[in-house]
Amino acid sequence: METTFNLKNTIDSIVKEKGIDKQVVLEALEQAVLSAANKKYRNTRDLEAHFNEEAGEVELFEFVTVVEEVTDSYKEIDLEEAREVDPDVEIGDSLGMKMDASDFTRIAAQTAKQVIIQKVREAERETIYNEFISRKGELINGIVRRYEKGDLIVDLGRAEAILPHTEQAPREVYRQGDRIKALITKIEMTGKGPQIILSRTNPLVLAELFEAEVPEIAEGVVEIKGVVRETGSRSKIAVYSHDNNVDPVGACVGMRGARVQNVVSELRGEKIDIIPWSEDIARFACNALAPAVVSKIYIIEESKAMEIIVADDQLSLAIGKRGQNVRLAARLTGWKIDIKSETRAAEAEMLEFASFDGSDDESQEDKDASLLETPAENLEQPDVLAEEASNELTKDAPAELPEDATEELEE
């Protein structure tokens, strides 16, 4: 009875401490006893182990096949002997007989213990994997433990995660013991257990931070339509309100900018443009280029491209530092954007009209081409051509000057 009580206590303790399913522990225990028994009997017998909940012990059974003539005493039994155990047994039946499991040696018991430990570890890994696989895409809090070859090892409580150097934001430096928020992007099962990959550069980091700060987003009143980032420098987030009485931009900014400031602080000063989303791509593109003011916009639907005209003093603002503003706007809208100043656009328009005079005459290139195609006999008679040209110039000229004009010249 004491053994039974101790075994039950052990099982309950493992379930409570490790937080795993009791059935998993029982299966591990059964497998451990079976492994120890097989080792003792050198795998010569067909054995099965089952945990008896009422008795609180693992029972070991040996299965033999009923035959007329025994050739393998470990796996077969004759009919007469079998009927002493079960009077209704017939030839070909499988007969299970309970064995005494108390005579296992100390080595066998140690083997059973190792199997239990291994099974519990596997169960722990499986539990951790299942827990975090359902949290993929979630922002999680952790504590920085150490750096390994540039990667950051983060303690999540029940498991450790990796923040690769490629997923770390520029200019962010952490020390051991610092708290960190990061996005779970990938969970992989490896030989050492589940490997959890984190990110601080993923655009969803910004979306999750806003969802945590803005109740309207968490409730679904305000929807995040798109997020683009150049991590550590600038980002744009497009929002839309399903309630006409709720301003999506105002909800994200918060009273005196408190909500957006909390997000900016978490991202170590990254600039954030909050943009109202619109179904009208022209309006959405104008919003995306904020704070620049757009004068005109030309859309080419087929190639998903647009030409945007801005005032001369707005050009540098629209393009942004090293093209950052227009680059983020293009990524947010999904359209190719070409920006021109009003002066440059006017010059291009004048050039276009200057190159087209509206006449049907041959161009200079066509005339040159026609000269090249002139028959050779004409090109070989320069004197004749010159004479004809002279006649053309003089045929309409008066033969003599008027008398009055002659007198004037003499005077």
C-alpha atoms as one frame of an Amber mdcrd trajectory, in Angstrom:
protein
   0.000   0.000   0.000   2.886   2.303   0.807   4.442   1.601  -2.621   1.135
   2.371  -4.288   0.813   5.638  -2.368   4.386   6.640  -3.237   3.900   5.848
  -6.944   0.716   7.909  -7.077   2.462  10.766  -5.313   5.328  10.614  -7.784
   2.978  10.734 -10.750   0.987  13.648  -9.292   4.211  15.513  -8.501   5.542
  15.139 -12.055   2.222  16.296 -13.530   2.131  19.359 -11.273   5.775  20.406
 -11.558   6.210  19.841 -15.272   2.724  20.916 -16.269   2.210  17.974 -18.633
  -0.724  15.663 -19.243  -1.080  12.838 -16.722  -1.695  10.336 -19.513   1.695
  11.197 -20.988   3.376  10.414 -17.639   1.508   7.089 -17.326   2.526   6.086
 -20.848   6.130   6.977 -20.034   5.962   4.880 -16.854   4.506   1.900 -18.723
   7.184   2.202 -21.394   9.884   2.377 -18.715   8.730  -0.802 -17.006   8.401
  -2.568 -20.366  11.899  -1.476 -21.348  13.338  -2.773 -18.064  11.480  -6.105
 -18.434  12.653  -6.589 -22.027  16.198  -5.937 -20.945  15.909  -8.532 -18.181
  14.388 -11.175 -20.467  16.606 -10.239 -23.431  13.609  -9.473 -25.651  12.685
 -13.166 -25.802   9.097 -12.670 -24.676   6.035 -10.822 -25.917   5.387  -8.403
 -23.041   2.949  -5.594 -22.335   2.793  -3.159 -19.405  -0.373  -1.401 -18.177
  -0.939   0.960 -15.278  -3.727  -0.168 -12.936  -5.361   3.007 -11.622  -7.194
   1.237  -8.781  -4.193  -0.767  -7.603  -1.844   2.135  -8.287   0.812  -0.056
  -9.873   2.195  -1.037 -13.242   1.172  -4.577 -14.186   3.289  -6.657 -16.547
   1.701  -9.273 -18.829   3.303 -11.979 -20.933   1.411 -13.044 -24.066   1.785
 -16.518 -25.553   0.052 -18.258 -28.462  -1.875 -21.498 -27.834  -0.515 -24.296
 -30.065  -0.710 -28.087 -30.319   3.061 -28.536 -30.216   5.382 -25.980 -28.597
   8.493 -24.967 -30.583   9.272 -21.707 -28.725   8.623 -21.992 -24.990   8.873
 -18.223 -24.507   6.119 -17.337 -26.987   3.994 -20.499 -27.206   2.003 -22.723
 -24.833   0.247 -26.065 -25.422  -3.519 -26.342 -25.202  -3.593 -28.434 -22.027
  -1.451 -26.042 -20.028  -3.313 -23.044 -21.433  -6.676 -24.425 -20.290  -5.390
 -24.524 -16.743  -5.274 -20.732 -16.960  -8.373 -20.233 -19.123 -10.699 -23.215
 -19.699 -12.300 -21.592 -22.766  -9.068 -21.047 -24.714  -8.685 -22.601 -28.184
  -5.804 -23.314 -30.572  -4.479 -20.080 -32.085  -5.695 -17.849 -29.253  -3.361
 -15.348 -27.584  -3.229 -15.846 -23.835  -2.077 -13.079 -21.484  -0.576 -14.052
 -18.136   0.306 -11.594 -15.392   3.945 -11.663 -14.319   5.588 -10.713 -11.055
   7.208  -7.331 -11.722   8.714  -7.040  -8.246  11.826  -9.035  -9.045  13.393
  -6.478 -11.383  17.018  -5.872 -10.629  18.419  -2.500  -9.533  19.842  -1.952
 -13.024  16.454  -2.616 -14.578  14.861  -0.127 -12.203  17.511   2.465 -13.111
  16.789   1.903 -16.796  13.108   2.482 -16.110  13.971   5.731 -14.349  16.035
   6.958 -17.315  13.213   6.157 -19.724  10.780   8.111 -17.545  13.132  11.090
 -17.441  13.563  10.996 -21.227   9.830  10.705 -21.831   9.119  13.567 -19.451
  11.650  15.735 -21.299  10.066  14.904 -24.615   6.640  15.677 -23.190   7.933
  19.003 -21.842   9.359  19.927 -25.234   6.128  18.973 -26.951   4.110  21.029
 -24.457   6.346  24.080 -24.930   6.192  23.713 -28.725   2.392  23.490 -28.714
   2.164  26.499 -26.405   4.337  28.784 -28.520   3.212  27.595 -31.956  -0.222
  28.995 -31.114   1.409  32.323 -30.156   3.190  32.821 -33.470   2.827  36.462
 -34.559   2.365  37.613 -30.966   4.446  40.245 -29.190   6.060  38.702 -26.128
   8.028  39.998 -23.135  11.359  38.461 -22.196  14.582  39.050 -20.290  17.946
  39.332 -22.021  20.315  36.574 -20.866  23.391  36.737 -23.101  24.839  37.274
 -26.558  25.957  34.315 -28.679  27.822  35.225 -31.882  25.785  38.401 -32.246
  22.457  36.677 -31.553  20.547  37.603 -28.410  19.315  34.832 -26.095  16.037
  35.841 -24.433  14.435  34.096 -21.450  10.678  33.700 -21.940  10.083  31.863
 -18.653   9.418  28.281 -19.725  11.767  28.481 -22.692  14.625  30.417 -24.223
  14.292  32.212 -27.548  16.768  33.593 -30.075  16.755  37.135 -31.447  19.112
  36.847 -34.482  21.360  39.805 -35.235  19.556  40.190 -38.590  16.274  40.746
 -36.701  17.702  43.302 -34.269  16.950  46.987 -34.799  19.925  49.214 -35.625
  21.463  51.106 -32.729  19.578  49.004 -30.141  21.951  47.707 -27.472  20.890
  45.433 -24.604  22.586  44.290 -21.449  22.027  41.179 -19.360  18.827  41.496
 -17.329  17.190  44.078 -19.636  13.527  43.537 -20.473  12.667  43.273 -24.156
   9.556  43.047 -26.330   9.836  41.059 -29.549   7.626  39.297 -32.078   7.493
  35.497 -32.306   8.083  34.807 -36.002   9.053  31.113 -36.158   8.968  27.974
 -33.983  10.976  24.904 -35.024  11.329  21.554 -33.269  14.974  20.487 -33.036
  16.858  17.681 -31.293  17.409  19.992 -28.327  13.779  21.030 -28.140  11.702
  23.824 -29.661  13.661  26.737 -31.111  11.783  30.035 -30.904  12.856  32.836
 -33.268  12.081  36.471 -32.402  12.157  39.728 -34.378  12.343  43.445 -33.637
  12.382  44.525 -37.310   9.179  42.885 -38.569   6.417  45.405 -39.485   4.018
  43.402 -37.304   5.992  44.609 -34.268   4.607  48.093 -34.922   1.086  46.759
 -35.491   1.156  44.742 -32.258   2.449  47.717 -30.261  -0.397  49.899 -31.520
  -2.934  47.165 -30.771  -1.645  47.024 -27.192  -1.824  50.820 -26.811  -5.061
  51.609 -28.700  -8.259  49.979 -27.333 -10.143  50.854 -30.542  -7.787  48.613
 -32.523  -8.094  45.747 -30.028 -11.897  46.053 -30.191 -11.926  46.085 -34.007
 -13.372  49.591 -34.370 -10.131  50.812 -35.954  -8.382  48.501 -38.413  -4.718
  48.533 -39.411  -4.669  48.287 -43.223  -0.943  48.326 -43.796   2.432  48.824
 -42.145   5.835  49.539 -43.697   9.089  50.172 -41.850  12.668  51.165 -42.292
  13.589  49.901 -38.861  15.097  52.404 -36.480  14.471  55.336 -38.824  10.890
  55.778 -40.043   7.656  53.872 -40.529   4.176  54.430 -41.935   0.947  52.818
 -40.718  -2.385  53.071 -42.554  -5.525  52.913 -40.400  -9.250  52.868 -41.132
 -12.262  53.361 -38.872 -15.414  51.252 -39.173 -17.253  53.873 -37.071 -17.814
  57.312 -38.617 -17.722  58.845 -35.139 -14.186  57.569 -34.459 -11.192  59.278
 -36.038  -8.650  56.496 -36.725  -5.626  58.797 -36.697  -6.747  60.575 -33.528
  -7.375  57.260 -31.782  -3.835  56.115 -32.558  -2.258  59.420 -31.547  -4.140
  59.586 -28.247  -4.602  62.458 -25.830  -1.668  64.852 -26.312   0.061  62.151
 -28.346   0.419  59.806 -25.373  -0.390  56.577 -27.257   1.892  57.096 -30.219
   4.632  58.398 -27.927   4.600  55.118 -25.996   5.117  53.234 -29.256   7.896
  55.594 -30.344   9.641  55.108 -26.995   9.464  51.315 -27.306  11.019  51.576
 -30.794  13.793  53.829 -29.474  12.730  57.029 -31.258  11.619  55.626 -34.631
   9.500  58.240 -36.454   5.945  57.087 -37.187   3.532  58.512 -39.783  -0.103
  57.571 -39.075  -2.091  57.725 -42.320  -5.854  57.459 -42.956  -6.516  54.623
 -45.403  -8.837  55.170 -48.396 -10.283  52.961 -51.128  -9.484  55.752 -53.586
  -5.879  55.035 -54.529  -5.221  58.656 -55.515  -6.374  59.949 -52.145  -4.511
  57.158 -50.342  -1.296  58.001 -52.219  -1.658  61.684 -51.290  -2.116  60.676
 -47.641   0.846  58.310 -47.818   3.147  61.132 -49.013   2.314  63.272 -45.984
   3.540  65.676 -44.735   4.086  66.801 -48.366   1.118  68.442 -50.160   0.258
  67.048 -53.613  -0.833  69.396 -56.444  -1.774  66.909 -59.179  -1.759  63.171
 -59.695  -1.872  61.109 -62.901  -2.721  57.403 -62.651  -1.815  54.592 -65.065
  -4.043  51.679 -64.043  -2.486  49.092 -66.373   1.006  49.309 -64.890  -0.117
  50.352 -61.373   1.981  53.496 -61.638   1.290  57.132 -60.859   2.941  60.461
 -61.578   2.591  62.970 -58.767   3.154  66.714 -59.160   4.055  68.825 -56.125
   4.987  72.464 -55.620   8.684  73.245 -55.972   9.054  73.877 -52.243   7.356
  70.544 -51.471   9.583  68.358 -53.671  12.307  67.589 -51.126   9.656  66.966
 -48.458   7.752  64.541 -50.708  10.861  62.605 -51.682  12.284  62.586 -48.167
  15.824  62.015 -46.978  17.522  59.714 -49.509  14.114  58.999 -51.052  12.775
  57.488 -47.847   9.333  59.139 -47.830   8.381  58.238 -51.403   9.903  54.761
 -51.017   7.753  54.002 -47.959   4.664  55.495 -49.657   5.187  53.254 -52.704
   5.515  50.168 -50.500   2.435  51.116 -48.495   0.214  51.691 -51.555   1.720
  48.917 -53.654   2.017  51.321 -56.630   5.034  52.733 -58.450   5.310  56.460
 -57.704   7.172  59.082 -59.777   7.356  62.572 -58.236   7.997  65.798 -60.166
   8.007  69.468 -59.215   5.563  71.847 -60.922   8.456  73.593 -62.724   9.896
  70.369 -64.058   6.455  69.115 -65.088   5.791  72.416 -66.951   9.169  72.185
 -68.741   8.432  68.612 -69.767   5.003  69.703 -71.077   6.542  72.596 -73.081
   9.119  70.252 -74.560   6.387  67.859 -75.592   4.390  70.598 -77.357   7.549
  72.061 -78.940   8.375  68.741 -80.540   4.940  68.607 -82.200   3.975  71.611
 -84.448   0.757  70.132 -85.811   1.839  70.177 -89.525   1.960  67.228 -91.921
   5.276  68.308 -93.497   8.195  65.967 -93.540  10.552  66.215 -90.604  14.182
  67.225 -91.118  15.187  63.600 -90.728  12.766  62.606 -93.511  14.173  65.327
 -95.754  17.709  64.182 -95.116  16.622  60.664 -95.871  15.043  61.781 -99.169
  18.316  63.431-100.178  20.142  60.217 -99.582  17.606  58.470-101.819  17.985
  61.022-104.683  18.952  59.322-108.011  22.656  59.411-108.815  22.232  61.184
-112.252  20.821  64.261-110.540  23.679  64.447-108.059  26.240  64.274-110.951
  25.014  67.559-112.666  25.802  70.410-110.222  26.126  73.086-112.986  22.680
  72.357-114.373  21.139  72.490-110.931  22.892  75.783-110.158  21.707  77.342
-113.379  18.133  76.238-112.762  18.273  77.661-109.271  19.586  81.014-110.617
  16.789  81.206-113.129  14.271  80.526-110.372  15.639  83.470-108.368  15.743
  85.942-111.302  12.697  85.031-113.379  10.388  87.301-111.386  12.880  90.207
-111.056  12.328  93.381-113.215  14.596  93.635-116.263  15.489  97.355-115.724
  15.348  99.808-112.844  12.784 102.610-113.120  14.085 105.879-114.575  13.530
 107.768-111.336  15.485 105.244-109.406  18.360 105.561-111.889  18.471 109.293
-111.483  18.530 108.943-107.706  21.424 106.586-107.871  23.362 108.944-110.166
  22.804 111.834-107.791
